[in-house]
């Protein structure tokens, strides 16, 4: 028997980064938004724990304990008192090191798939997800949610209607830790704006169902750090805005750029135009909110 779980990418509609906490994480106020760009993780009983990866950026994904899906299976096995005897096959469509929580999504999917195999209640998974990383709990929930703490404390957010996106994928990756280190450096030098720790305007725009209002308040405190680490992203952002996007931001820690469009047709046109401008490696069209980790 095997279990396959589909899990969404995310974009941060609001990402406010506060000071470093004693545990080494930053205090966050963020609005997560799941989009219909999915990875799939298949879990099959085996004689030992192993991971295989195919698809988008597969060559750059570790297949040992550096992979969050591996660590998720090991943690759940320990929690359930079983041996971690499972083969995990990951099929990737979410960009690797792209600021869209692809690794965290795979960890969440592995938790759900292995829980099905080993008879663990899904209600037990959010606490385990929080132990794995700040972004792992959200893909379990999906939709749109306010994240606080280090991002693992979630409250569903009311969203009216759909948001249509174009994601411009870059040639290089940016590690999340590198982006946070650069933000800390900029703040120490006095060159970064103050933290954006109030997401009320974004939550109100989502409740109102106004794409234009959402576009007006898109916020990412990590964007200056991402632009410092990958200056070519400025050209990508400028191109997307010039070609008709309502707004464009770096997604999470980058380097993927996210462009909000008025509707699905506009998103398809923008994706083609961006590809023709040669300002990114490739583009993806997606919409949200999308469901969280789902057995298929």
N, C-alpha and C positions, 0 to 999 in steps of 0.2 A: 504494500500500500504506500502511496505517496500523497503528499498534500502540497498544493500550489497556492501561493498567496500573492495577490497583486497589491502594490503599495504606491502611493503617489509622491511626486516631488512637491516641494513647497517653495513659496516666495514669501518674504517678509514684507508685508505692506507697511508696517512701521517697525523699525528696529532701533530702539533707544538703548544705549550702552552706558551703564553707570560705572561707578568706581570698582576697583578690584575688591573682592571679599576676602576674608581670612582663609577661605578654602581654596583660593587661587583662581576662582571663577569671577567673572564680572556680573554685577547686578544688571538684569535685563528687564525692559518692558517692551514686549514685541507683539505684533499681530501676525500670526501664522495664517497662511492661506494655501490650501492644497489645490494643485492643478492636475489635469488629466494627462500627465506625462508619467508613465508607470514603469517601475521595475517589477519583475516577478521572481520569487524565490520558491523553488521546489525542494521539499524535504522528503527524503526516502530513507527508510531504515537501512543501516549498513553495519559493518563490523567495527568501524571507527569514525571519528569526526573528521570530515574533509569538506573542502569548498572548491567549486569550479565556477568560472565566470566567463560569460560570452556577451557580446553586444558592445554598446557604446563605451569606449575607453577601457575595455576589458584588460588590456595589457598593463594598465596602470593600477589595477586593483589587487591588493594582496590576497593570497589564498591560504594564509595561516592565521595565527592569533592576532595579527594586525587588522584583520577584517572584522567589522562589528557584527556581522552575521555569525561568524565563528564564535565570537565572545558571547553573543546572545544565546546560542545553543548550549555552550558550556555552562553559562550562568543558570539557565533554566533547568538543565539536567541536575546541577547541584541542588537547586531549590526543590526539585521534584524527587530527589533521591534516586535517580536513575543514571545509567551510564550514557554519556553523550555519543551514542552510536547512530550517527546520521550523516548522510551525504546531502549537502546543500548545493543546489545548482542555481546560480544567479544569472538572470537574463536582464541586462541593463539597457535602459533607454534614458535614464536620468544622467546628466553630465557628471563626470568624475571630477572632484575638487572644483565644482562649479558654483558653489554657494546655494545649492538647491537641496541639500541634505540627502544626497543619494546614498551615502554610506549609512546614515542614520535610518533611512527608509528600509534598507536591507536588513539592518538589525531588528527593526520592528517586525518586518515580515517573517524573519527567522523565528522570533518569539511566537508569533501566531501559528506558524506552520508546525513548529515542534510541540507547542501546547496541544494542538490537535492530535499529533501522534502519541503523545505521552499522557493524555487525559488531564491536562492542567486547565483550570478555569481561566477564561480570558480576563476575569475581574482581577486576577493576581498579576497581570502583566504590566500595568502602568508603573508600579513600584519598581519592578525589575528594569523596565525601560529607563527610568530615571537614574538607576545605578550605572547604566551603560553610557549615558551621555545626555547632554542638555536637550538635544533635538530628537531623541529617539521616541519620546512619549507622544509627540504630536502626530506622526504618521499612523499610530494606532487609532487616533480619533478622527483625523481628517477634517474636512469642512473648513471653517474659519474659527480661530480661537485666540484669545488673549493669553499670552505667556508671561509669567513673572518669575521671580526667583532668579535662577540661571536659565530660565526658559522651560523648565520641566513642570511648573505649576500652571495648569491649564484651566481655562474657563471658556466654554463655547460662546462664540459671538454670533449674534443674529446678522445674517446677510440676506438682503433682498435682491433677487436677480443674479445674473452671471457677470463675471469679468473676463474679458478676452485679451489674451497676451501673445506677444511674440518674444521668444527668448533667443538672443544672439549668443552663440557659443564661441568661446575664444580658443586660440591655439594652445595657450598655456593654462595651468591651474594655479590657484592660490590656496595654500593651506589656511584653514581657519585660524590656527595658532599664530601664523605669521601676520595675518591681518590684525588680530588683537594686539600683538606686540607693536606693530606699526602705529596703531591708534594710541597706545600708551605712550609711545615715543613722541607723537605729535602733541599729545596733551601736556606732557612734561615740558615740551618746548613752547607751549602756549600758542600753537598754530592750528589747533582743532577747535571747532565750535563746542559750546557746552552740551552736555547730554540731553537727549530728547526723551524724557521719561514720563511724558503725558500723552497717552494714545487716545484721549477722548474724542478728538476731532475725527480720527480715522473710524472709530467705532460708530460715531454719529453718521458719517458718510455711508458706511456699510448698511446701517439700519434704514437709511433713506433710499437706498438702492440707486444712488447717483454715481455713475461712472466718472463724471466730470469732477465731482467733489472728492471722490477717492483719489483721482489723479492729482488734484491740487494739494493733497496732504501726504502723498507718498514720502516716507522718511527712512533714511538709512545712515546711522551714525558711523558705520564702517566704510561708507563709500569713499571718503577722503583717503583712508588707508589703502583701500583697493586700488584707487587711481595712482597713488604713490608707488605701489608695487607693480602696477601694470599700466603705465601712462597711455598706451595705445587705446585703452577703453574710453578715453575722452572723445576720440574720433568716432567710436561706435555710438556712444550716447548722443553726440551731436547729430550724427546721420539719422538715427531713428527719430529724433525730435523733428528734424527738418523734413523728414519724409512722411510726417503725418501722425505720429504717435501723440496721444494726449499727454503722456509723460513717460520718462524713462529713468530707471535707477539701476544701480548695480544690485544684483540679487544676493542678499546675505553678505558673505565675505568675498564674493566674486569668484571668478571673473565674468560669469554670465551676466549679461545685461538684459533687464526685463522691461518691455515696452507695453504699456496699457493702451488698448485701442477702443474705439467707440463700439465696434461690433465684430462679429466673426468675419464678415467680408473684408473689412478694413484690415484685420489681422493678417489674412491671407495675402493681401496686396502688399502690406508692409514687409512681410517675410521675404517675398520675392524681390522687392526693391532693395532691401538690405543685402541680400545675397549678391545682387548685381553690383552693389557699391564696393564689394570686396573689403568690408570693414569687420568681418568676422569669419570664423571657419565654416559655420553653417547656422541655420535657423530652425526653430521649432515653434509651431503654433499650438496653443493650449488654452483651456478655459477652466475656470473654477467658480465656486468651490467644488472639489472632487471628494468622493468618499475615502475614508481611511482604509487601512489594511483589510483586505477582503479575500476569503477563501474562494477560489474559482474552480 
